[in-house]
């Protein structure tokens, strides 16, 4: 449904964690949970894209890597804040990365992304 007006809370808002794939094409559904994770990667992410984009929707994706370096290729349409990794970058073995995606419209070109990986 639709709510209008302010929502005020003095507690945390909880969301369900959604688990996505471990290789190949990974689609972050922005109409799903705001908190998503891959399983431990078993291969390269050959295509990382979004679906169900709408202004105001966002998701934080945790990418978990196992004992092998993996390549991650994301949508060339995204715009970046902070440091933009090269498309087809390598996530080192046994590292975890956090990708935040925010939609400012309904197209893949309306996605603003931010990436950080543990040292």
C-alpha positions in Angstrom: 0.0 0.0 0.0 0.9 3.7 0.1 1.5 5.7 3.1 1.6 9.5 3.3 3.2 11.7 6.0 6.1 11.1 8.3 7.0 7.7 9.8 8.6 8.1 13.2 10.3 5.3 15.1 12.5 5.1 18.1 13.6 1.5 17.1 15.6 0.0 14.3 13.7 -0.9 11.1 14.5 -4.5 10.3 14.6 -6.1 6.9 14.9 -9.7 5.7 18.3 -10.7 4.3 17.9 -12.0 0.7 20.6 -14.4 -0.6 21.5 -14.2 -4.2 23.7 -16.5 -6.4 27.4 -17.3 -6.2 28.6 -16.7 -9.8 27.4 -15.8 -13.3 24.7 -13.1 -13.6 23.6 -11.6 -10.3 20.5 -9.4 -10.4 19.8 -7.1 -7.4 16.0 -6.7 -7.2 15.4 -3.3 -5.8 11.8 -4.1 -5.0 13.1 -6.9 -2.7 15.0 -6.5 0.6 17.2 -3.5 1.2 19.8 -6.0 2.5 21.1 -8.6 0.1 24.1 -10.9 0.0 25.8 -13.4 -2.3 26.6 -16.8 -1.1 30.4 -17.5 -1.0 31.4 -17.0 -4.6 32.1 -20.2 -6.6 33.0 -18.4 -9.8 33.2 -15.0 -11.4 30.3 -12.5 -11.4 30.0 -12.0 -15.2 27.1 -9.5 -15.0 25.9 -7.6 -12.0 22.8 -5.6 -12.7 19.6 -4.3 -11.1 15.9 -4.9 -11.7 12.7 -3.2 -10.5 14.2 0.2 -10.3 12.2 3.2 -9.1 13.3 6.5 -7.6 14.1 6.0 -3.9 14.7 2.3 -3.9 18.1 1.1 -2.7 19.9 -2.0 -1.7 23.2 -2.9 0.1 24.8 -6.0 -1.3 27.5 -8.0 0.6 29.7 -9.9 -1.8 31.5 -12.8 0.0 34.6 -14.3 -1.6 36.1 -17.6 -0.8 39.7 -18.8 -1.3 40.1 -17.8 -4.9 40.4 -14.4 -6.5 37.2 -13.6 -8.5 36.4 -11.1 -11.2 33.2 -8.9 -10.9 31.8 -7.2 -13.9 29.0 -4.7 -13.2 26.7 -2.6 -15.4 28.5 0.0 -17.4 25.5 2.3 -17.0 26.0 3.0 -13.2 27.4 6.2 -11.9 29.8 6.1 -9.0 30.5 8.1 -5.9 33.9 7.6 -4.2 36.3 5.3 -6.0 34.9 3.5 -9.0 36.5 0.1 -9.5 37.3 -0.8 -13.1 34.6 -3.0 -14.6 35.9 -6.5 -14.5 37.8 -5.8 -11.3 39.2 -8.6 -9.1 37.9 -9.2 -5.5 40.8 -10.9 -3.7 40.5 -14.2 -2.0 38.8 -14.3 1.4 37.6 -10.7 1.2 34.2 -9.2 1.6 32.9 -6.2 -0.3 29.9 -3.9 0.2 28.1 -2.5 -2.8 25.4 0.1 -2.2 23.0 0.8 -5.1 20.5 3.7 -5.1 18.0 4.4 -7.8 17.1 7.9 -8.8 14.7 6.8 -11.6 13.6 3.7 -13.5 16.7 3.1 -15.8 20.0 1.3 -15.1 21.6 4.7 -15.9 19.7 6.2 -12.8 21.7 3.9 -10.5 24.3 5.6 -8.2 26.8 3.0 -6.8 29.4 3.0 -4.0 31.9 0.2 -3.3 34.1 -0.7 -0.4 36.1 -3.8 0.4 37.8 -4.9 3.6 41.6 -4.2 3.7 
